[in-house]
Amino acid sequence: MPRQQKTETPAGLPAPAPPEPAAAQALPESGDDALRLLAVRVLRKRLGQLRKEATGIRANKDIEYVHRVRVASRRVRTGLRLFEAVLGGEDHAPLRKGVKKITARLGAARDADVQIARIEAFLKDLADPKARPGIERLLWRLRQRRAAEQKKVVRALDKFERRDIAGHLEALLAEAQRRAKASGARLGAPANRARGGTLIAAERENVLKYERHAEHPERAPELHAMRIEVKHLRYALEIFEPVFGRAVKGFIAQCKALQDLLGALHDDDVWLEFLPRFEKEERRRAIEHTGSAGELRRLRPGWRVLAEAVRQHRQETYATFIARWRRLRRAGVWRKLQAFAERAAQAKTSVPQKRRRIPGRKP
């Protein structure tokens, strides 16, 4: 069936297209409003963070603004996908796409920020004077790249605000909140506990599919994929934290620690893949501008020292990761999480009937 021609809505967004196939983790609408209440709680918090930090991104004085908005935008997208069935019944692909563009643009800026911070720290502690020229050249190139990214980030923010995507999202949440309040729904309703348990159990299984790769430090792509699954499990736990409260805080902390370690491993893998390409590009530039690659002789020592430091850091990080992973296994954390999720998934969703009070009898 041909796609309908797009028109503009008052919010500046394309009119809803025919619905896409539901994402694998999307939660179905069940007739109660408890999930709407949770959607409002989760998405409004992340949307507020996204709006609040935008000014800091424009000023570009603190790299953590970019990090916080990027994380908030990813969680808004996750929430939209997860709660799509209870947020107005329309196709939210245009909204997700608008938020995704911010996430992608901030991703490139964040990568540059992290690399610059690492090289600045490395240069500060560098004792070998022969290594300094190569590291200083690398830092200069990274700062050039970050300056170019800043212009793109500001343009993306301008477009996001011009289309009033945040305002459109807030309107959806206001309507969802109105419906949920009218029904007297509760965050801790059995239906929400059951949904949360089902989702957490599924995300736990996705993490453990990569367990056989954990003992192999050379399997960089698989360890990176494992990090992404740990992140999804953490997001699922955090989304349902208003429902489960303190019962999931320990699991969230363990997921965050694993995610950080696997993320550090991936950062090192990116450096080890990037440095040879960087050297090749610098050689091309030198020949293009001077007709010779002779200046690389004074730059290569720094790049070699950095590469060796990254390899050493990766070995140490992997040792910390695998020790933690084995410790979690011995402590039965994954088994306990499965038991918790199964209990929650079996929560009764029926609403108990109020008992009639018999005159003269104490309640």
DRENDREN-657020 format. One record per residue (C-alpha): residue number from 1; x, y, z. Coordinates in nm, 2 decimals, always signed. Layout:
<atoms>
NUM X Y Z
...
</atoms>
This chain:
<atoms>
1 +0.00 +0.00 +0.00
2 +0.15 +0.34 -0.10
3 +0.26 +0.57 +0.19
4 +0.04 +0.87 +0.23
5 +0.18 +1.21 +0.13
6 +0.33 +1.40 +0.43
7 +0.19 +1.73 +0.55
8 +0.30 +1.96 +0.83
9 +0.14 +1.96 +1.17
10 +0.12 +2.26 +1.39
11 +0.42 +2.13 +1.58
12 +0.62 +2.13 +1.25
13 +0.63 +1.75 +1.24
14 +0.53 +1.53 +0.94
15 +0.18 +1.40 +0.97
16 +0.17 +1.04 +1.11
17 +0.26 +0.78 +0.84
18 +0.11 +0.43 +0.84
19 +0.24 +0.25 +1.16
20 +0.57 +0.07 +1.14
21 +0.60 -0.29 +1.27
22 +0.63 -0.27 +1.65
23 +0.98 -0.29 +1.80
24 +1.06 -0.61 +1.97
25 +1.06 -0.46 +2.32
26 +0.74 -0.25 +2.27
27 +0.49 -0.31 +2.55
28 +0.13 -0.38 +2.44
29 -0.17 -0.17 +2.56
30 -0.37 -0.38 +2.81
31 -0.67 -0.16 +2.88
32 -0.54 -0.01 +3.21
33 -0.37 +0.33 +3.26
34 -0.09 +0.22 +3.49
35 +0.15 +0.21 +3.20
36 +0.05 +0.56 +3.09
37 +0.13 +0.69 +3.44
38 +0.48 +0.52 +3.42
39 +0.54 +0.66 +3.07
40 +0.46 +1.01 +3.20
41 +0.69 +0.97 +3.50
42 +0.99 +0.83 +3.29
43 +0.96 +1.05 +2.98
44 +0.89 +1.38 +3.15
45 +1.21 +1.34 +3.36
46 +1.43 +1.27 +3.06
47 +1.26 +1.54 +2.85
48 +1.33 +1.79 +3.13
49 +1.69 +1.69 +3.14
50 +1.72 +1.73 +2.76
51 +1.57 +2.08 +2.77
52 +1.76 +2.20 +3.08
53 +2.11 +2.11 +2.95
54 +2.07 +2.26 +2.60
55 +2.20 +2.60 +2.70
56 +2.52 +2.45 +2.84
57 +2.58 +2.27 +2.51
58 +2.56 +2.60 +2.32
59 +2.82 +2.76 +2.56
60 +3.05 +2.46 +2.52
61 +3.23 +2.52 +2.85
62 +3.17 +2.18 +3.01
63 +3.18 +1.85 +2.82
64 +2.93 +1.69 +3.06
65 +2.64 +1.89 +2.91
66 +2.68 +1.70 +2.59
67 +2.71 +1.37 +2.77
68 +2.39 +1.43 +2.98
69 +2.18 +1.55 +2.69
70 +2.30 +1.26 +2.47
71 +2.20 +1.01 +2.75
72 +1.87 +1.18 +2.80
73 +1.79 +1.18 +2.43
74 +1.87 +0.80 +2.40
75 +1.63 +0.73 +2.69
76 +1.36 +0.94 +2.54
77 +1.38 +0.74 +2.22
78 +1.38 +0.41 +2.42
79 +1.07 +0.53 +2.62
80 +0.88 +0.64 +2.30
81 +0.94 +0.30 +2.15
82 +0.85 +0.12 +2.47
83 +0.53 +0.32 +2.55
84 +0.42 +0.38 +2.20
85 +0.09 +0.19 +2.24
86 -0.03 +0.40 +2.53
87 +0.08 +0.75 +2.41
88 -0.20 +0.86 +2.19
89 -0.22 +0.57 +1.95
90 -0.04 +0.76 +1.67
91 +0.28 +0.67 +1.50
92 +0.57 +0.83 +1.69
93 +0.84 +0.76 +1.42
94 +0.87 +1.13 +1.33
95 +0.93 +1.22 +1.70
96 +1.18 +0.94 +1.75
97 +1.36 +1.04 +1.43
98 +1.38 +1.40 +1.55
99 +1.53 +1.29 +1.88
100 +1.76 +1.04 +1.71
101 +1.92 +1.32 +1.50
102 +2.01 +1.50 +1.82
103 +2.16 +1.18 +1.97
104 +2.37 +1.11 +1.66
105 +2.50 +1.47 +1.64
106 +2.59 +1.48 +2.01
107 +2.75 +1.13 +1.97
108 +3.02 +1.27 +1.74
109 +3.08 +1.56 +1.97
110 +3.10 +1.34 +2.28
111 +3.35 +1.11 +2.12
112 +3.57 +1.40 +2.04
113 +3.54 +1.54 +2.39
114 +3.64 +1.21 +2.55
115 +3.94 +1.17 +2.32
116 +4.06 +1.53 +2.39
117 +4.03 +1.48 +2.76
118 +4.22 +1.16 +2.75
119 +4.50 +1.31 +2.54
120 +4.53 +1.62 +2.76
121 +4.57 +1.39 +3.06
122 +4.82 +1.18 +2.88
123 +5.02 +1.48 +2.76
124 +5.03 +1.62 +3.11
125 +5.19 +1.31 +3.25
126 +5.42 +1.25 +2.95
127 +5.79 +1.24 +3.06
128 +5.95 +1.16 +2.72
129 +6.02 +1.49 +2.54
130 +6.06 +1.30 +2.21
131 +5.70 +1.18 +2.23
132 +5.55 +1.52 +2.28
133 +5.54 +1.65 +1.92
134 +5.33 +1.35 +1.80
135 +5.09 +1.38 +2.09
136 +5.06 +1.76 +2.05
137 +4.98 +1.71 +1.68
138 +4.71 +1.46 +1.76
139 +4.56 +1.69 +2.02
140 +4.56 +1.98 +1.77
141 +4.37 +1.77 +1.51
142 +4.12 +1.65 +1.77
143 +4.04 +2.01 +1.87
144 +4.00 +2.10 +1.51
145 +3.75 +1.82 +1.47
146 +3.56 +1.92 +1.79
147 +3.53 +2.28 +1.68
148 +3.38 +2.17 +1.35
149 +3.13 +1.94 +1.54
150 +3.02 +2.23 +1.76
151 +2.88 +2.41 +1.47
152 +2.68 +2.10 +1.36
153 +2.56 +2.05 +1.72
154 +2.42 +2.40 +1.74
155 +2.25 +2.37 +1.40
156 +2.09 +2.04 +1.52
157 +1.97 +2.20 +1.84
158 +1.82 +2.50 +1.64
159 +1.63 +2.26 +1.42
160 +1.51 +2.05 +1.72
161 +1.38 +2.37 +1.89
162 +1.24 +2.52 +1.57
163 +1.03 +2.21 +1.51
164 +0.92 +2.21 +1.88
165 +0.97 +1.84 +1.92
166 +1.00 +1.88 +2.29
167 +0.67 +2.07 +2.30
168 +0.50 +1.80 +2.09
169 +0.62 +1.53 +2.33
170 +0.50 +1.73 +2.63
171 +0.15 +1.75 +2.48
172 +0.15 +1.37 +2.44
173 +0.25 +1.33 +2.80
174 -0.01 +1.58 +2.93
175 -0.29 +1.39 +2.76
176 -0.15 +1.06 +2.89
177 -0.14 +1.20 +3.24
178 -0.49 +1.33 +3.22
179 -0.62 +0.98 +3.12
180 -0.42 +0.80 +3.38
181 -0.53 +1.03 +3.66
182 -0.90 +1.00 +3.56
183 -0.87 +0.63 +3.60
184 -0.70 +0.64 +3.94
185 -0.40 +0.43 +3.81
186 -0.10 +0.36 +4.03
187 +0.26 +0.32 +3.94
188 +0.29 +0.01 +4.15
189 -0.01 -0.16 +3.99
190 +0.03 -0.54 +3.93
191 +0.01 -0.49 +3.56
192 +0.32 -0.26 +3.56
193 +0.50 -0.52 +3.78
194 +0.42 -0.79 +3.53
195 +0.53 -0.58 +3.24
196 +0.85 -0.48 +3.41
197 +0.94 -0.84 +3.51
198 +0.88 -0.96 +3.15
199 +1.10 -0.69 +3.00
200 +1.38 -0.73 +3.26
201 +1.39 -1.11 +3.21
202 +1.42 -1.07 +2.83
203 +1.70 -0.81 +2.86
204 +1.88 -1.03 +3.11
205 +1.87 -1.32 +2.86
206 +2.01 -1.09 +2.59
207 +2.31 -1.01 +2.81
208 +2.38 -1.37 +2.89
209 +2.39 -1.47 +2.52
210 +2.73 -1.30 +2.52
211 +2.86 -1.48 +2.83
212 +3.07 -1.72 +2.63
213 +3.27 -1.43 +2.48
214 +3.35 -1.27 +2.82
215 +3.65 -1.50 +2.88
216 +3.80 -1.39 +2.54
217 +3.96 -1.05 +2.56
218 +4.05 -1.06 +2.19
219 +3.68 -1.07 +2.08
220 +3.63 -0.69 +2.07
221 +3.31 -0.68 +1.85
222 +3.14 -0.93 +2.08
223 +3.24 -0.75 +2.40
224 +3.11 -0.42 +2.25
225 +2.78 -0.59 +2.17
226 +2.77 -0.72 +2.52
227 +2.81 -0.37 +2.65
228 +2.51 -0.26 +2.44
229 +2.30 -0.54 +2.59
230 +2.41 -0.45 +2.94
231 +2.30 -0.09 +2.87
232 +1.96 -0.21 +2.75
233 +1.92 -0.41 +3.07
234 +2.02 -0.11 +3.28
235 +1.77 +0.11 +3.09
236 +1.49 -0.15 +3.15
237 +1.57 -0.16 +3.52
238 +1.58 +0.22 +3.54
239 +1.25 +0.26 +3.35
240 +1.07 +0.04 +3.60
241 +1.26 +0.17 +3.91
242 +0.95 +0.39 +4.00
243 +0.75 +0.06 +4.01
244 +1.00 -0.17 +4.20
245 +1.19 +0.09 +4.41
246 +1.48 -0.02 +4.61
247 +1.45 -0.38 +4.49
248 +1.63 -0.30 +4.16
249 +1.89 -0.04 +4.28
250 +2.16 -0.30 +4.34
251 +2.10 -0.45 +4.00
252 +2.12 -0.11 +3.84
253 +2.46 -0.04 +4.01
254 +2.60 -0.37 +3.89
255 +2.49 -0.30 +3.53
256 +2.64 +0.05 +3.54
257 +2.98 -0.09 +3.66
258 +2.98 -0.35 +3.39
259 +2.88 -0.10 +3.12
260 +3.15 +0.14 +3.23
261 +3.42 -0.13 +3.21
262 +3.30 -0.26 +2.87
263 +3.28 +0.10 +2.75
264 +3.64 +0.16 +2.85
265 +3.75 -0.15 +2.66
266 +3.57 -0.03 +2.35
267 +3.73 +0.31 +2.38
268 +4.07 +0.14 +2.38
269 +3.97 -0.07 +2.08
270 +3.86 +0.25 +1.90
271 +4.20 +0.41 +1.97
272 +4.40 +0.11 +1.85
273 +4.20 +0.11 +1.53
274 +4.22 +0.49 +1.49
275 +4.59 +0.56 +1.54
276 +4.71 +0.37 +1.22
277 +4.45 +0.56 +1.02
278 +4.55 +0.89 +1.18
279 +4.92 +0.83 +1.09
280 +4.82 +0.74 +0.73
281 +4.62 +1.06 +0.70
282 +4.90 +1.28 +0.84
283 +5.14 +1.12 +0.59
284 +4.89 +1.21 +0.31
285 +4.87 +1.57 +0.43
286 +5.24 +1.61 +0.46
287 +5.31 +1.49 +0.11
288 +5.03 +1.70 -0.03
289 +5.16 +2.02 +0.14
290 +5.54 +1.97 +0.14
291 +5.60 +1.69 -0.11
292 +5.76 +1.48 +0.16
293 +5.66 +1.27 +0.46
294 +5.98 +1.34 +0.64
295 +5.82 +1.53 +0.94
296 +5.66 +1.21 +1.05
297 +5.99 +1.09 +1.18
298 +5.96 +1.34 +1.48
299 +5.58 +1.26 +1.52
300 +5.58 +0.88 +1.52
301 +5.75 +0.83 +1.86
302 +5.46 +0.99 +2.04
303 +5.20 +0.78 +1.85
304 +5.40 +0.46 +1.93
305 +5.41 +0.56 +2.30
306 +5.04 +0.63 +2.31
307 +4.95 +0.30 +2.13
308 +5.15 +0.10 +2.38
309 +4.99 +0.29 +2.67
310 +4.64 +0.21 +2.53
311 +4.73 -0.16 +2.49
312 +4.84 -0.17 +2.85
313 +4.53 +0.01 +2.97
314 +4.31 -0.23 +2.78
315 +4.48 -0.53 +2.95
316 +4.43 -0.38 +3.29
317 +4.06 -0.29 +3.22
318 +3.99 -0.63 +3.09
319 +4.14 -0.79 +3.40
320 +3.91 -0.57 +3.62
321 +3.61 -0.65 +3.40
322 +3.65 -1.03 +3.40
323 +3.72 -1.04 +3.77
324 +3.39 -0.85 +3.83
325 +3.20 -1.07 +3.59
326 +3.32 -1.39 +3.77
327 +3.24 -1.24 +4.11
328 +2.88 -1.16 +3.99
329 +2.85 -1.52 +3.87
330 +2.97 -1.66 +4.20
331 +2.74 -1.44 +4.40
332 +2.44 -1.56 +4.18
333 +2.35 -1.21 +4.08
334 +2.21 -1.32 +3.74
335 +2.01 -1.60 +3.90
336 +1.87 -1.36 +4.16
337 +1.77 -1.12 +3.89
338 +1.59 -1.39 +3.70
339 +1.41 -1.50 +4.01
340 +1.30 -1.14 +4.08
341 +1.19 -1.09 +3.72
342 +0.99 -1.41 +3.72
343 +0.81 -1.32 +4.04
344 +0.72 -0.98 +3.91
345 +0.61 -1.12 +3.57
346 +0.36 -1.35 +3.75
347 +0.20 -1.06 +3.94
348 -0.18 -1.08 +3.93
349 -0.33 -0.82 +3.71
350 -0.69 -0.85 +3.81
351 -0.84 -0.58 +4.03
352 -0.97 -0.72 +4.37
353 -1.33 -0.64 +4.45
354 -1.40 -0.43 +4.76
355 -1.57 -0.63 +5.03
356 -1.92 -0.51 +5.13
357 -1.93 -0.40 +5.49
358 -2.19 -0.57 +5.70
359 -2.37 -0.34 +5.93
360 -2.27 -0.38 +6.29
361 -1.94 -0.56 +6.21
362 -1.61 -0.40 +6.26
363 -1.40 -0.37 +5.94
</atoms>
